[in-house]
Each structure stands twice: as structure tokens, then as C-alpha cells.
Amino acid sequence: MADYREIVTKAIVSKGKKTFTTVNQINVDNPSTILGCWVINHNFSGNKSGNDIIINGSYDVNIWYSYDNDTKTDVVRNTNTYHEIIHMRSNENLEGEDIIVRSLKQPNCIKADIVDNTIRYVVEKELGVELVGDIKVKIEANLEEDPWDEIVEEDKDIETLENIDQQV
């Protein structure tokens, strides 16, 4: 008859990821050309609400552009905040479980255009969520002790021992 034991441990019980795309805009005077767009300082945190994970975060966008018919350049800075929701497909209530939110793809400017005196830019990011909870694992336990191996020393003759002493 098998003997079973139960182990209670923390494990990932559910996980998911989602890609978010947002369109933002900044008003500037007479922009001519977009020369570059960088997204930095990404910070975020997540909270549970029923079967939803609510992620609040922010990042800074630096846009380098030219103006006055491409004769001068400037950098405009903007801090964007976001409030994203990831719905977990779980039939169970997520109460009592810890969440881990990861940025699987850092926010990145994928497009920037000039419309009138406005720079319109698109930022894409991918966020992942892991739910960590207590689980119980049942295993078969073998309670018999493994046999000990016998260690046998080789018999050394006196001549071999004298040779070893002389070498030392």
C-alpha cells in the first residue's frame, strides 16, 4: 500500500499577457520634422479587483524635432500615465493571491507624425501578469530507508606503504 503526503507551496496558478497601444499628442510651435522619439522611466504597479488586474503606471517621452523649416531643433518632454486592465480567465476568485506584474516589452514609440502644430505619437507596450497562490500537491512517499553502501578499503602491503613514506 502506498503512503501519500501533501505538500503546500506557493506556485503560479495563472498567468497572462496583453499588448497595449496608446495614441498621445503634444502641441509645439511650427514643427517641421520628427528626428527621434524615446520612452524612458517606465514605472508601474498592479492591484487585484475581482478577476481583473488593474495596472497603473507612467513613462516619460522625449521627442526630438526640428522647426523653422528644419533650421533649429528642440526636445519636448511629456510624462504619460496609464490605467490598464487585464481580465484573467479564471473561474476561481483571485482573493488571497499575490500578483507579479512584468513589463514583457518596454514602452516604445512605434510611430510619430506631425498634424498641424501637434506631434502625435503612438506608444506600444506589453505587460504580463502572474498570479501566485497556495497549492497543495499530493505525492507518493517511500518511507523505506535506502540501504547503505559498504566502503571497503583495499589492503596495502608493507612494501607499498614504505614506498609512499619515502616519497613524502
Secondary structure, DSSP 8 states (H G I E B T S, - for coil): --EEEEEEEEEEEEEEEEEEEEEEEEE-SSEEEEEEEEEEEEEEEEEEETTEEEEEEEEEEEEEEEETTTTEEEEEEEEEEEEEEEE---SS--TT-EEEEEEEEEEEEEEEEEETTEEEEEEEEEEEEEEEEEEEEEEEE--S-------------HHHHHHHHHH-
